[in-house]
């Protein structure tokens, strides 16, 4: 068998063996890497032998194979692959050129060896640089927590339950600038005392009861493990932090513990640690160490205490800067709300503006705005974000749940995690088991943080704004304060929009019946003619008059007449579709605009209306009062293509109904010439 075919057969055999072994025993990933690499080399070697040997272009695939493996496999495995290549190709070159190796036999192996070395060196430097940047980012990000303003003394009991303020990019930039100032202060310590090897600032994490390295300066190299976390009470530094007093250790070698912030590159024999105390509040430690024993004097202690006071001033300055930045952002959002709310009187616009502006203040998952009906027994969803929009205009009763508590007590309700404030105290509260919405309400949300704020006008709750988040401690007492200001402003804005809507409604509706008045009917009719000019389709007009209405007034009195008008109105609204327009034309006359209806469809509707009115009645002072109506019908475009003509033709048809004996419907297109003349 030729040697090329032998290699190919060997490759196929090894491939099948590897596949069968993998299916049966599932070998480790390392074993598969080695065997797969070996098979790739064997395949390239077999193809190269059959396509020109050492002069075959397939040889270049070795370079690609080694380059690829350099990115994914260890240096040892890459060198093992290069060795296998040397073995196969070396045997072939020796057998084919026993008198001496060609020149390419020298440069090609060197290239294969240098590829893994160069790639691994680059990757190592890249990873180190990335890890250094990541460590710096995490250190600066952790400093944002340090910039949180300290609570007042009466708030310390609730400290663990206060939610974190929203972190902005500006806070990270502020923490970055603070790091520069802190390290400059540590450099002052190093410059003033030649015996000091390292100056390290550790900040206190209240939530986790730990110390972490915030800044460090030292002789080259610095020799500080910035990732080290020290628990309070553990080790020398943990004990000093627990005691909260200045400690100077002249001989560290005699101590059982060691300096936890060291990375092992430098040995410390003396330590001076000064606590950072802002009145009664522990902020952290400033530590200096030396390679000499008995290195620190009383003057050194005074210097470090002076620097500690400067560090506290720097910390307080940046806290105030962060607080001012946060307040500026929040009040800018409130100013934007005020400007946007006043731009339009439309209620929907004002509610949507509130949702968008609130997102700039708190990071919520879901927000609802409910309007409460007079009597405060029911509420309606009027705006929502983070939930199905089809829920808008959904109405439900306030029987129980947190929303009912908010409306009944007229106070904000906030809870986050396992605790919630009620009155002036904190109580245990399980948000997973607490009912936000009353029984029977179809709105379902899962909330780990909840903030509900009533909107009150003159001691009447007109609405509720509800914020919900899946994060614990998503809302703070500061958020509650700011959003309460927002809700007060929004409540006034909603009341103004509702009053405006009521005025607009009064301008277009009839005071007695509540349906559109003559003015609004004329506007809608003009709109329909403009619309069909662009998209032609039929519509019809029904002009309706109550028969013998003067006789009803004369017999039973005008209040009875008003009752009959209301009865007819109720019947008309009930009979027509929601898209149709019902209006009071004047006195005892009504008009109906039937959209997308020709004259035949309009006649059928008119007959149903006439029959329904005839069957209806009211009981007036013990007497049964009934009424009938006459109806005239005209259609567009069959009868008229102008607004004035359509009304005039419907009026002629109505006159024909009255002349024909009343209590009947007449189509304009069926009128004879004599009726025209009478009309």
C-alpha positions in Angstrom: 0.0 0.0 0.0 1.4 3.5 -0.9 2.4 5.5 2.1 -0.1 8.3 1.3 -3.0 5.9 1.3 -1.7 4.4 4.5 -1.8 7.8 6.2 -5.3 8.5 4.9 -6.5 5.1 6.1 -4.9 5.8 9.5 -6.6 9.1 9.7 -10.0 7.6 8.9 -9.5 4.8 11.4 -8.4 7.2 14.2 -11.3 9.5 13.4 -13.8 6.7 13.7 -12.2 5.4 16.9 -12.3 8.8 18.5 -16.0 9.3 17.5 -17.0 5.9 18.9 -15.1 6.5 22.1 -16.7 9.9 22.6 -20.2 8.4 22.0 -19.7 5.6 24.5 -17.6 7.1 27.3 -17.9 10.9 26.9 -14.2 11.7 27.5 -13.1 15.0 29.1 -12.7 18.1 27.1 -8.9 18.1 27.5 -8.7 14.7 26.0 -10.8 15.7 23.0 -8.7 18.8 22.4 -5.5 16.8 22.3 -6.9 14.0 20.1 -8.7 16.5 17.8 -5.4 18.5 17.4 -3.5 15.3 16.6 -6.1 14.3 13.9 -5.9 17.8 12.3 -2.1 17.5 12.0 -2.3 14.0 10.6 -4.9 15.1 8.0 -2.8 18.1 6.9 0.2 15.9 6.6 -1.6 13.2 4.6 -3.0 15.7 2.1 0.4 17.5 1.8 2.1 14.3 0.9 -0.3 13.6 -1.9 -0.2 17.2 -3.3 3.6 17.9 -3.5 5.2 17.0 -0.2 7.2 19.9 1.4 6.5 22.1 -1.7 2.7 21.7 -1.4 0.7 24.8 -0.5 -1.3 22.7 2.0 1.8 23.0 4.3 0.6 26.6 5.0 -2.4 25.1 6.8 0.0 24.2 9.7 0.4 27.9 10.3 -3.4 28.5 10.4 -3.9 25.4 12.7 -1.2 26.6 15.1 -2.5 30.2 15.1 -6.0 29.0 15.8 -4.9 26.7 18.6 -2.8 29.5 20.2 -6.0 31.5 20.9 -7.9 28.6 22.6 -5.4 26.1 24.0 -2.6 26.3 26.5 1.0 27.0 25.6 1.9 23.4 26.5 -0.7 21.9 24.2 0.5 24.2 21.4 4.1 23.2 21.8 3.0 19.6 21.8 1.2 20.2 18.5 4.3 21.8 17.0 6.4 18.8 18.2 4.0 16.4 16.4 4.4 18.5 13.2 8.2 18.4 13.5 8.0 14.7 13.9 5.9 14.0 10.8 7.6 16.5 8.6 11.1 15.7 9.9 10.7 12.1 9.1 9.5 12.9 5.6 12.3 15.4 4.9 14.9 13.0 6.2 13.7 10.2 4.0 13.3 12.4 0.9 16.6 14.4 1.4 19.1 12.2 3.3 22.1 14.3 2.0 20.9 17.5 3.8 17.8 19.5 4.8 16.6 22.4 2.6 16.6 26.0 3.9 12.9 26.1 4.5 13.3 23.3 7.0 15.0 25.8 9.3 12.7 28.9 9.0 9.4 27.0 9.0 9.8 25.4 12.5 10.9 28.7 13.9 7.8 30.3 12.6 5.6 27.6 14.2 7.3 28.0 17.5 7.1 31.8 17.6 3.3 31.9 16.7 2.1 30.5 20.2 4.7 32.5 22.1 3.7 35.8 20.4 -0.1 35.2 20.7 0.1 34.0 24.3 2.2 37.0 25.2 -0.3 39.4 23.6 -3.3 37.7 25.2 -1.6 37.8 28.6 -0.9 41.6 28.4 -4.4 42.2 27.1 -6.0 40.2 29.9 -3.9 41.9 32.5 -4.8 45.4 31.2 -8.5 44.4 31.1 -8.4 43.1 34.6 -6.6 46.2 35.8 -9.3 48.4 34.2 -12.1 46.2 35.6 -10.6 46.4 39.1 -10.4 50.2 38.9 -14.0 50.4 37.6 -15.3 48.2 40.5 -13.3 50.3 43.0 -14.7 53.5 41.7 -18.2 52.1 41.5 -18.0 50.9 45.1 -17.1 54.5 46.1 -20.5 55.7 44.9 -21.9 54.0 48.0 -19.5 55.9 50.2 -20.8 59.1 48.7 -24.3 58.5 50.1 -25.2 61.1 52.7 -25.1 59.8 56.3 -28.5 59.4 57.9 -29.6 61.5 60.8 -29.4 60.0 64.3 -33.2 59.2 64.4 -33.0 57.4 61.1 -30.2 55.0 62.1 -32.6 52.2 63.1 -34.1 52.2 59.6 -30.7 52.4 57.8 -30.7 48.8 56.6 -34.1 49.3 55.0 -33.5 52.6 53.2 -33.2 52.0 49.5 -30.1 53.2 47.5 -30.3 56.4 45.6 -30.3 56.1 41.9 -26.8 55.9 40.6 -26.0 58.1 37.6 -22.9 58.3 35.4 -22.2 61.6 37.1 -21.8 59.8 40.5 -19.1 57.5 39.0 -17.2 60.5 37.6 -17.5 62.2 41.0 -16.1 59.0 42.7 -13.2 59.0 40.2 -12.3 62.6 41.0 -12.5 61.8 44.7 -10.0 58.9 44.2 -7.5 61.3 42.8 -7.8 63.7 45.7 -7.5 60.8 48.3 -4.4 59.4 46.7 -2.9 62.9 46.6 -3.3 63.1 50.4 -1.7 59.7 50.8 1.2 60.9 48.6 1.6 63.8 51.1 2.2 61.2 53.8 4.8 59.3 51.8 6.6 62.5 50.9 6.8 63.7 54.5 8.2 60.5 56.0 10.9 58.5 54.3 10.5 55.5 56.6 6.9 54.9 55.4 6.6 52.1 52.8 2.8 52.2 52.2 -0.1 54.5 53.0 -3.5 52.8 52.6 -7.1 54.1 53.0 -9.8 51.6 53.8 -13.5 52.5 53.7 -16.2 50.9 55.8 -19.1 49.0 54.1 -21.9 49.3 56.6 -24.2 46.8 54.9 -21.6 43.9 54.9 -19.6 44.9 58.0 -16.3 44.9 56.0 -13.3 47.1 55.1 -12.2 47.5 51.5 -9.2 49.3 50.0 -10.3 52.7 48.6 -6.9 54.2 47.8 -3.2 53.3 48.3 0.2 54.8 47.7 3.6 53.2 48.3 7.2 52.9 47.3 7.7 51.0 44.1 6.0 48.5 43.9 2.9 49.6 45.9 2.4 46.1 47.2 -1.3 46.4 48.0 -4.1 43.9 47.2 -6.9 46.2 46.2 -9.4 43.4 46.0 -9.0 42.4 49.6 -12.0 42.5 51.8 -11.5 42.6 55.6 -14.3 41.6 58.0 -14.8 43.8 61.1 -13.3 42.0 64.1 -11.1 39.6 62.1 -7.3 40.1 62.0 -5.3 43.1 63.2 -7.1 45.6 61.0 -10.5 44.1 61.7 -9.8 44.4 65.4 -8.7 48.0 65.1 -11.8 48.9 63.1 -14.0 47.2 65.8 -12.2 49.2 68.6 -12.4 52.5 66.6 -9.2 53.9 68.1 -5.7 54.8 67.0 -3.3 51.9 67.3 0.5 51.9 66.7 2.3 48.5 66.6 6.1 48.8 66.8 6.8 45.1 66.1 4.4 43.3 63.8 6.6 40.2 63.8 5.5 39.5 67.3 1.8 39.6 66.3 -0.1 36.5 65.3 -1.9 38.2 62.5 -0.7 40.0 59.4 -1.7 43.1 57.4 -4.5 41.8 55.2 -4.1 44.5 52.5 -0.6 43.3 51.6 0.0 41.3 48.4 3.1 39.6 49.8 5.7 41.6 47.9 6.7 43.8 50.9 7.2 42.9 54.6 5.9 45.3 57.2 7.4 45.5 60.7 5.6 48.6 62.0 2.0 49.8 61.7 0.1 53.0 62.5 -3.7 52.9 62.0 -6.0 55.9 62.6 -9.8 55.5 62.4 -11.8 57.9 60.3 -14.5 59.2 62.7 -17.1 61.7 61.6 -18.4 62.6 65.0 -19.8 59.2 66.2 -19.9 57.6 62.8 -17.1 55.2 61.7 -16.0 55.8 58.1 -12.9 53.6 57.8 -9.2 53.4 58.5 -6.0 55.1 57.3 -3.0 52.9 57.7 0.7 53.5 57.2 3.4 50.8 57.6 7.1 50.6 57.5 9.8 47.9 57.0 11.5 49.1 60.2 10.6 48.3 63.7 9.6 51.2 66.0 9.2 53.4 63.0 6.4 55.8 64.1 6.5 58.5 66.7 3.9 60.8 68.3 4.6 63.4 65.6 3.8 60.8 63.0 0.5 59.9 64.7 -0.4 63.6 64.8 0.3 63.9 61.1 -1.8 60.9 60.2 -4.7 62.2 62.3 -4.4 65.6 60.5 -4.6 63.8 57.2 -7.6 61.8 58.5 -9.5 65.0 59.1 -8.6 66.2 55.6 -9.9 62.9 54.2 -13.2 63.4 56.1 -13.5 66.9 54.6 -12.9 65.5 51.1 -15.5 62.8 51.7 -18.0 65.3 53.0 -17.3 67.7 50.1 -18.0 65.0 47.5 -21.1 63.8 49.4 -22.5 67.3 49.2 -21.6 67.5 45.5 -23.4 64.2 44.8 -26.4 65.4 46.8 -26.5 68.7 44.9 -26.3 66.8 41.6 -29.1 64.5 42.6 -31.3 67.3 43.7 -30.5 69.3 40.6 -31.5 66.3 38.4 -34.7 65.7 40.4 -35.8 69.3 40.5 -35.0 69.6 36.8 -37.3 66.7 36.2 -40.0 68.4 38.3 -39.6 71.6 36.4 -39.9 69.6 33.1 -43.1 68.1 34.4 -44.5 71.5 35.2 -43.6 72.8 31.8 -45.0 69.8 29.9 -48.2 69.5 31.9 -49.0 73.1 31.2 -48.4 72.8 27.5 -51.8 71.1 26.8 -55.1 70.8 28.6 -55.7 67.3 27.3 -56.0 64.8 30.2 -54.4 61.9 28.3 -51.4 64.0 27.4 -50.9 65.1 31.0 -51.1 61.5 32.4 -48.6 60.2 29.8 -46.3 63.2 30.6 -46.4 62.2 34.3 -45.4 58.6 33.5 -42.4 59.7 31.3 -41.2 62.3 33.8 -41.5 60.0 36.8 -39.1 57.6 35.0 -36.4 60.3 35.3 -36.9 60.3 39.1 -37.2 56.6 40.0 -36.4 53.4 38.1 -39.7 51.5 38.2 -40.8 48.4 36.3 -44.5 49.2 36.3 -46.4 52.4 36.9 -50.2 52.9 37.0 -52.2 56.1 37.2 -55.8 55.5 38.5 -58.6 58.1 38.7 -61.0 57.7 41.6 -64.7 58.2 41.1 -66.7 60.5 43.3 -67.6 58.7 46.5 -64.2 56.9 46.4 -65.7 53.5 46.0 -64.3 52.7 42.5 -61.3 53.6 40.4 -60.3 53.4 36.7 -57.0 52.8 35.0 -56.2 55.9 33.0 -52.5 55.5 32.2 -50.0 52.7 32.5 -46.4 51.9 31.6 -44.8 48.4 31.9 -48.1 46.6 31.6 -50.6 45.6 28.9 -52.1 48.8 27.5 -55.5 47.1 27.0 -56.0 47.6 30.7 -56.6 51.3 30.2 -60.2 52.4 31.2 -60.6 49.2 33.2 -62.8 50.0 36.2 -62.9 48.1 39.5 -64.4 48.4 43.0 -62.2 49.4 46.0 -63.1 46.7 48.5 -59.7 45.8 50.0 -56.0 45.7 49.3 -53.3 48.4 49.5 -55.0 50.7 47.0 -58.1 50.8 49.2 -55.8 51.7 52.2 -54.2 54.5 50.3 -57.5 56.0 49.2 -59.2 55.6 52.6 -56.2 57.0 54.7 -55.1 59.6 52.1 -51.5 58.8 52.8 -48.5 57.4 50.9 -47.7 53.8 51.3 -44.1 52.5 50.7 -42.6 49.1 51.3 -39.4 47.5 50.1 -38.3 43.9 50.9 -39.4 42.6 54.2 -40.2 45.9 56.0 -42.5 48.7 55.4 -43.1 52.0 57.2 -46.5 52.6 58.8 -47.0 55.9 60.6 -43.7 56.5 62.3 -42.6 52.9 62.7 -41.5 49.9 60.7 -43.5 46.7 60.5 -42.9 43.4 58.9 -44.5 43.2 55.4 -44.4 40.4 52.8 -45.0 41.9 49.4 -45.5 38.5 47.8 -48.4 37.8 50.2 -49.9 41.3 50.4 -52.7 42.2 48.0 -52.1 45.4 46.1 -55.3 45.2 44.2 -58.8 44.3 45.6 -60.5 41.0 45.2 -61.9 40.4 41.8 -59.5 42.8 40.0 -57.9 41.3 36.9 -54.7 43.3 37.2 -51.9 41.0 38.5 -48.3 42.1 39.2 -45.4 40.6 41.2 -43.8 43.3 43.3 -40.8 43.3 45.6 -41.0 47.1 46.1 -44.1 49.2 46.1 -44.8 52.9 46.3 -48.4 54.2 46.1 -49.2 57.9 46.4 -52.6 59.5 46.5 -53.5 62.6 44.5 -55.7 64.8 46.8 -57.6 68.0 46.0 -59.5 69.7 48.8 -59.4 66.5 50.9 -60.8 64.4 48.1 -58.7 61.7 46.5 -59.0 62.1 42.7 -56.4 59.5 41.9 -53.6 57.2 42.9 -50.1 56.8 41.3 -48.6 53.4 41.8 -45.0 52.4 41.3 -43.8 48.8 41.4 -40.4 47.1 41.0 -39.1 43.6 41.1 -36.0 44.8 42.9 -35.9 45.1 46.7 -35.3 48.5 48.1 -36.0 50.1 44.7 -37.7 53.2 46.3 -36.4 55.4 49.1 -37.9 57.8 51.5 -36.3 60.5 49.4 -38.2 59.2 46.3 -41.4 59.3 48.4 -40.8 62.9 49.3 -40.0 64.0 45.7 -42.8 62.0 44.1 -45.3 63.4 46.7 -44.4 66.9 45.4 -44.9 65.6 41.9 -48.3 64.1 42.7 -49.5 67.3 44.3 -48.7 69.2 41.1 -50.2 66.5 38.9 -53.4 66.4 41.0 -53.9 70.1 40.3 -53.1 69.5 36.7 -55.6 66.6 36.4 -58.3 68.7 38.1 -57.7 71.5 35.7 -57.9 69.1 32.7 -61.1 67.5 34.0 -62.7 70.9 34.5 -61.6 71.9 31.0 -63.1 68.7 29.6 -66.3 69.3 31.5 -66.6 72.8 30.0 -65.9 71.4 26.5 -68.5 68.8 27.1 -71.1 71.3 28.2 -70.3 73.3 25.0 -71.2 70.4 22.7 -73.9 68.5 24.7 -77.5 69.2 25.5 -78.1 70.0 29.1 -81.4 68.1 29.4 -80.6 64.9 27.6 -76.7 64.6 27.7 -76.4 63.9 24.0 -74.8 66.2 21.4 -76.4 69.5 20.8 -77.2 71.2 17.5 -73.8 72.9 17.2 -71.9 69.6 17.7 -74.2 67.8 15.2 -73.4 70.4 12.5 -69.7 70.0 13.2 -69.8 66.2 12.9 -71.9 66.4 9.7 -69.3 68.8 8.1 -66.5 66.4 9.2 -68.3 63.4 7.6 -68.7 65.3 4.2 -65.0 66.2 4.3 -64.1 62.5 5.1 -66.2 61.0 2.3 -64.7 63.5 -0.2 -61.4 61.6 0.4 -62.9 58.1 1.0 -66.3 57.8 -0.6 -68.9 55.8 1.3 -72.6 56.3 2.1 -74.2 57.7 5.2 -77.7 58.7 6.0 -79.6 61.3 8.1 -82.6 60.7 10.2 -84.6 63.7 11.3 -87.0 62.8 14.1 -89.9 64.8 15.7 -92.1 63.8 18.7 -95.8 63.7 17.6 -98.2 66.0 19.3 -95.6 67.2 21.8 -97.5 70.4 22.6 -100.5 68.4 23.6 -98.3 66.4 26.1 -97.1 69.7 27.7 -100.6 71.1 27.8 -102.1 67.9 29.3 -99.4 66.9 31.8 -97.2 69.9 32.1 -93.7 70.8 30.9 -91.9 68.5 33.5 -93.8 65.6 31.9 -92.7 66.9 28.5 -89.1 66.9 29.6 -89.5 63.3 30.9 -90.9 62.3 27.5 -87.9 63.9 25.8 -85.5 61.9 28.1 -87.5 58.7 27.3 -87.1 59.2 23.6 -83.4 60.1 24.0 -82.8 56.9 26.0 -84.5 54.8 23.3 -82.6 56.4 20.4 -79.2 55.9 22.1 -80.1 52.3 22.9 -81.1 51.5 19.3 -78.2 52.9 17.3 -74.6 51.7 17.1 -71.8 53.3 19.1 -70.3 54.8 15.9 -73.5 56.6 15.0 -74.2 60.2 16.2 -77.4 61.1 18.1 -78.1 64.8 18.8 -80.9 67.0 19.9 -81.8 69.2 17.0 -84.0 71.6 18.9 -87.1 71.5 21.0 -88.8 68.1 20.5 -86.7 67.3 17.3 -83.7 64.9 17.2 -81.3 63.9 14.5 -79.3 60.7 13.9 -76.3 60.4 11.6 -76.0 56.7 10.5 -72.5 56.1 9.2 -71.8 53.6 6.4 -75.5 53.2 5.8 -77.5 53.7 2.6 -81.1 54.8 2.4 -82.6 51.3 2.6 -80.5 50.4 5.8 -81.5 53.8 7.2 -85.2 53.1 6.6 -84.9 49.8 8.5 -83.3 51.5 11.4 -85.9 54.2 11.4 -88.7 51.7 11.6 -87.1 49.9 14.5 -86.7 53.2 16.3 -90.3 54.2 15.6 -91.6 50.9 16.9 -89.4 51.0 20.1 -90.6 54.6 20.9 -94.2 53.6 20.4 -93.8 50.7 22.8 -92.1 52.8 25.5 -93.9 54.7 28.2 -93.5 56.6 31.5 -95.6 56.7 34.6 -96.3 60.3 35.4 -98.3 61.0 38.6 -100.1 57.7 38.3 -100.9 58.1 34.6 -99.3 56.3 31.7 -97.7 58.7 29.2 -96.7 57.4 25.7 -95.4 59.1 22.6 -94.8 58.4 18.9 -92.4 59.9 16.5 -92.3 60.8 12.8 -89.0 60.3 10.9 -87.7 61.8 7.6 -84.7 60.1 5.9 -82.2 61.4 3.4 -79.0 59.7 2.2 -75.6 60.7 0.9 -74.7 60.5 -2.0 -78.0 59.1 -3.4 -80.1 62.1 -2.4 -77.6 64.9 -1.7 -73.9 65.6 -1.9 -74.0 68.9 0.1 -74.6 69.3 3.8 -77.4 71.9 3.4 -79.2 69.8 0.8 -79.1 66.7 3.0 -80.6 68.5 5.9 -83.3 70.1 3.8 -84.2 66.8 2.1 -84.5 65.0 5.4 -86.7 67.9 6.6 -89.0 67.5 3.6 -89.2 63.7 4.2 -90.2 64.5 7.9 -92.9 66.9 6.7 -94.2 64.1 4.5 -94.4 61.7 7.5 -96.4 64.3 9.5 -98.7 65.1 6.6 -99.2 61.4 6.0 -100.6 60.8 9.5 -97.5 60.9 11.8 -95.9 57.8 13.5 -94.3 56.8 10.3 -90.9 56.9 8.4 -90.4 58.4 5.0 -87.6 58.2 2.5 -86.8 61.4 0.6 -86.2 59.4 -2.6 -89.9 58.1 -2.5 -91.5 61.6 -2.3 -93.8 62.6 -5.1 -94.0 66.0 -6.8 -97.0 67.2 -4.8 -95.1 66.7 -1.6 -92.3 68.8 -2.9 -94.7 71.6 -3.6 -96.3 71.5 -0.2 -92.9 71.3 1.5 
